Amino acid sequence: MTFASLTFRSLSYSIRLKNKMHFLLVNALAKIVEPTLMIFERKNRDGFKVVGLSIRTTNKDGKAVDHINALWQMFSEQNILNDLPQRIDDTIYAVYSDYEGDHTKPYKFTIGCAVENFDNVSQGLDAFEIPAQSYAVSKAVGEPPKSVVESWTAIWESDLKRAYAFDFEVYGEKFFNPETREVAVYASLEETV
């Protein structure tokens, strides 16, 4: 099911988009009043295993920005992608987990890859399994990290019933294509698969 979150001057509304006509009407409204518009698609996803670099951080006082940027730099400089021979493909996952509450509380942030198994995990890397879950999925299109931050802001301001279990961003083929630069953002929902 597809739904939209509209934010007008700090007021947030969710609208279920039952058909293409609803989608066209919401887009027309968005052009007139210029709210922040984020389209979410509800998806169920099977569980998968992840191995990567992790840190503990918080969004308080902008700390996460510095911590996450430093972790991305470490992931790149240490060539972690090539240190994961059991990876399924070259898609990179940025995973938010182990929340101490909602998005305003501390959480674990991991950058890694989906793997077939946890055999021979290098020291210093974190290994965990993301269970099957229902998600609200949005597309962050444009220049990162701005587009990704805008997606998360829309999620935070929405009335989604979030689980705060495992949320993640997918940096796959569409991200590495300079013409699309698209990141899929998955926010876990309270409902079960």
Stockholm file with secondary structure:
# STOCKHOLM 1.0

chainA/1-193         MTFASLTFRSLSYSIRLKNKMHFLLVNALAKIVEPTLMIFERKNRDGFKVVGLSIRTTNKDGKAVDHINALWQMFSEQNILNDLPQRIDDTIYAVYSDYEGDHTKPYKFTIGCAVENFDNVSQGLDAFEIPAQSYAVSKAVGEPPKSVVESWTAIWESDLKRAYAFDFEVYGEKFFNPETREVAVYASLEETV
#=GR chainA/1-193 SS CEEEEEEETTEEEEEEECSHHHHHHHHHHHHHHCCEEEEEEEEEECCEEEEEEEEEECSGGGHHHHHHHHHHHHHHHTTGGGGCTTBSSSCEEEEEECCSSSTTSCEEEEEEEEESCCTTCCTTCEEEEECCEEEEEEEEESSTTHHHHHHHHHHHHSCCCBCCSCEEEEECHHHHSTTTCEEEEEEEBSSCC
#=GC SS_cons         CEEEEEEETTEEEEEEECSHHHHHHHHHHHHHHCCEEEEEEEEEECCEEEEEEEEEECSGGGHHHHHHHHHHHHHHHTTGGGGCTTBSSSCEEEEEECCSSSTTSCEEEEEEEEESCCTTCCTTCEEEEECCEEEEEEEEESSTTHHHHHHHHHHHHSCCCBCCSCEEEEECHHHHSTTTCEEEEEEEBSSCC
//
